[in-house]
Amino acid sequence: TQAIRNRVTVHWASVPRLVIEPGRIPPEVEVKGLNVNNKGRLSLSGPGRCDDVTLAEFRSQRRMQELIFDLARALTRDYLAHHHEEIPAHVLFPQLVPICRRYVEEFVQVNKPADRKDLFLAPYFGWVIERLQEEIRPDTSQGEAPEVPLYESNRGPGSTADVDFWTSRDVREVVKSHLNYVVADTKQWEQSAAYFIDKHEAVAAFAKNSGLGFAIPYLHNGQRHDYVPDFLIRLKADPPRHLILETKGYDLLEEVKRAAAERWVAAVNADGKHGEWRYAIAKKVSVIPAIIQAAL
């Protein structure tokens, strides 16, 4: 939660990028009137010409400055509607204009024959709003208070003591866990990751995040979703230090989930009531020991 009064900023290091793919919104298509064949069915075969329909005229009527202001206006409206901040719209909007401009210029990848002006179209326009809305922070360098967690008043701290369930999935015995098994969602990947974690001398305890109820919220397509990282690791450090480790391979929403996790970590660390936290992604299980060492 946050209480922004005057100044906002964006943590650009964690902002998810956006790729404009021509396969998602075709820049040109051929259209033709339907005919009825001898069987009485509609068909594209038969007489008649094909016409080309393109985005060329749409693009020619749009300016990038118009896009920037449309994005900033929509972002201002949505941000204030969802966060109920004290900062007035007329103070927030001028700060969001350069933020939107930088995102469009530096964080949007255009794969030809797509065009940057395709950001005017759905779903891209909404995705830009979502990505920036989730990355707006209080500007602590200008005297704003840092973002801290909003705790659920009807739910206490989670614990491995509460984990008790049956499973038909593959399991592996481990030593440095309060749970008797690691319940794997893969055939080999998570099993290998658990081995490296269990054997690392800097690990005090760990658990596969299955049945723990630990999830990080993120926004996509206008809906809140829960991101469930793979492992929670408690390291041998003073003060207490924890590592959230993700070991999955390719994920279309990887950057969105990573940004949500890093925001969660920053808020929890600012609060300071639950020790120090880190977040990392392991693309190969062989790099897990180095990731754990770097988290110390």
N, C-alpha and C positions, 0 to 999 in steps of 0.2 A: 504494500500500500504506500501511497505517497500523498503529500499535500503541497503541491506546487503553487506558489504565489505569483511569481513574476518571470522566472527564467527557466528555460528547458534546454536540453541538449540531447544528442543521440550518441550512443556508444557504437561508433562506426566499425570498430574491429569485429563486432559480432553480428552486424546487420546482414540478413540473408540476401543473396543476390537473386535476380529475376532473369530468366531466359525467355525471350520471345521466340517461339517456335512456329515456323510457317505451317507445320502439320497440325497445329492446334486451331488456328484460324487461317484457312487457306487464303492467300492474297488474290487468287483468281480461280474461277470455276467456269465450266461450260454448262449452259442450260439449254434445254430443248423441250418443246411441247410434247406431251404424251400422246401416243396413238393407241388405238384398239386393234389387236391382232386378230387373226382368224379364229382364235379360241375365245375371243371376248375379253381378253386380259389386257391391261394397260402395259404398253411397251415403249421403249425409246427408239426402237427400230422403225424404219419406214421413212416416208418423205418428211421434209422439214429441215430447217437450218439450225445449227448450233450457234448460240451467242455467247460471247465472253463477258463475264461479270467480274470486275476487279475492284480493288480498294483504292485505285488511283485517284478518282474524283474525291472520295472521302478524305484521303490524305492531303490533297491539294487545298482543301478548305479548312485545314486545321493548322494552327501555329503552336510551336513548342511552348511559347510563353503562356498561351491559353491553357495548355495542358498543366503547366506548373501551378497556375493559379487555381484551376479546377481541383487539382490534387490537394493543394493546401487548404482550400475551402472545405472540401469533403473530410479531410483529415482533422481539421479543427472541430467540425460538427460531431464527427464520430468519437473523437477522443473525449470531448467534454461530456457527451451523452453517456459514455461507458465508465468514465472515471470520476465524474462529479467533483472536479477540481475547483479551487478557489480562483484560479487565474481566469480573467475575463477573455472572451473570444477576441476582442480587439487588441489585446496584448499578445495572445498566443499566435494568431494568424501571421503577423509579420515575421515571427521567428520560424514558422514552419515553411514559409516560401523558400528561403535558401536551403533548408533541409531537403525539401522535395526536389529542388533543382539539382542538388549534388547527387541525390539518389538516382535520378533519371540519367544524369550524365556519366556517373561512375559505377553504378551498381546494376545497370540493366544491360544484358548482353543480347544483341540482335543478330539472329541467324538469318541471313539473306535467303529468299527475297522478302522476308519480313522487314518491317520498318519501325523505327522508334515511335512513330505516331500511332502505331497499333495499341499503345498503352491507353488510348482513349476507349478502347473496346474491352468488354468483359471476356474472360475473367481477369485480365491483366490489371485493369484500373483498380478493382477491388483488392487484388493481391498486394499492390503497392501500398494501399491504405493500411492493410493488415500488418504488413512487415514494419512499416514506420510507426504505426500506433503501438506496437509491442516493444519498440526500441526507444521511445521517448522517455527521458529520465529527468529528474530534477538536476539543475546545473549547480552542483555543490561548490564549484569554483566561484559562483556568484552569491554564495550564502544560503542556498537552498538546502534543506535537510535531505539526507540520502533516503532512498527507497528502502523500506523494511517490510518483512513478511506480514501478512494478515492471517492470524491464526484462527482455526475453527474452534469456537468456544465450546462446542458440544463434543469435541473429540480430543482425547489426550494424546501424548506422544506415542508413536508406533514402536513396536518392539518385536524382536524375533520370538519372544515368549508367546506371542499370540498366533504364531504360524502353526497350523495343524490341518492338513488336508491329504486326501488320497490322490494319486496320480498314476496314469498308465504310461507317462512319458519316461524317457531314458533318465536315469539318475546316476550320480557318482558320489562315492564317499569322500569326505574331506576332513581335515583335522582342525583348521583354524576357523571353524564356523560353529555358531550356537545351534545350527540346524544339522541334522544327521546326514542330509544329502543335498547335493546341488541338482535341481530339477532343470534339465536342459531343454531348450526349444529347438536345438539343432542336432545334427548327427555327430558332429565332431568339433565344431568351432567353439561353442561355449564350454564343452568338456575340457578342451585344451587350455582355454583361458582360465578356467577354475584351477587347473593344475599349476600354472605359472603364478597365480595369485597365492595359492595355498603354500607354495614353496618359498615365497619371497620373505626374507628375514625382516623386512620393515613392516610387514603386515601383522597387526595384532589380532584382528578378526575380520571376517567378511561374510556376506550372504548373497546368494543369488536372489535377485529381486522378484521373487515369485511367491504370492500369497502375503506379502508384507503390506500391501496397500500404499506403497510409495509411488507417487506419480507427480509429474510436473505438467501443469496446464499450458497449452499453446493454442493459438488461434489459426484456423485455416478454413477458407470458404465460408466465413461468417459464423462458424460454429467452434465452440470450445471442445478440445480433445485432450486426452490424457497421454502424455509421453511416459512410458515405463522403461527406464534405463535397465541395463542388464545386471550390474553388480554394485553393491554398496560396500566400501572397504574402510575399516578403521585402522589408521596407521599408528605406529609407535612414535608418538611425538608429544611434546609438551609445549604449548597447550594442545588439547585434543584436535586431531586433524582427520578429515574424512575425504574420501575420493569416490566420486560417482563415475563409474566406468561403463562406457558403451562399447560393445565389441562387434556390432553388426557390420555387414558389408554395405553395398550400395542401397541408399534410401533416397527416394525422390524428395522427401521433406527433411533431409538431414540438416540443412542449414537452419531451417525454421525451428526444429527441435533443439539444435545446439544453441541457438540464440535464446530460446526459452530457458534452457538449463543454465546458461551463463547468467541470465538475469536473476534466476532463482538463487544461484550461488552468491551473487553480489548482494542481494537483499539479506540473505541469511547471515553472511559475513558482517554486513553493516549492523545487524541487530546484535550479534555477538553472544547470544545466549546458548548457542549450540556448537561452540567451537568453530574451527576454521574448515571450510569446504573447498574442494576443487572439482572440476569436471574435465573429463578427457574422453576422446574417441580413439580406439585401437583398430586400425584397418588390418593389421596383421597381429596374430597372437604373439609372435616373436618380439614385438616391441613393448609388450605389457610390462616386463621388468623395468625397462627404462622409464616408462610412464609413471610407475609407482615411485621410482627413485626421484624423479623430477618433482613429484608432489610433496616430498618431505620438506 
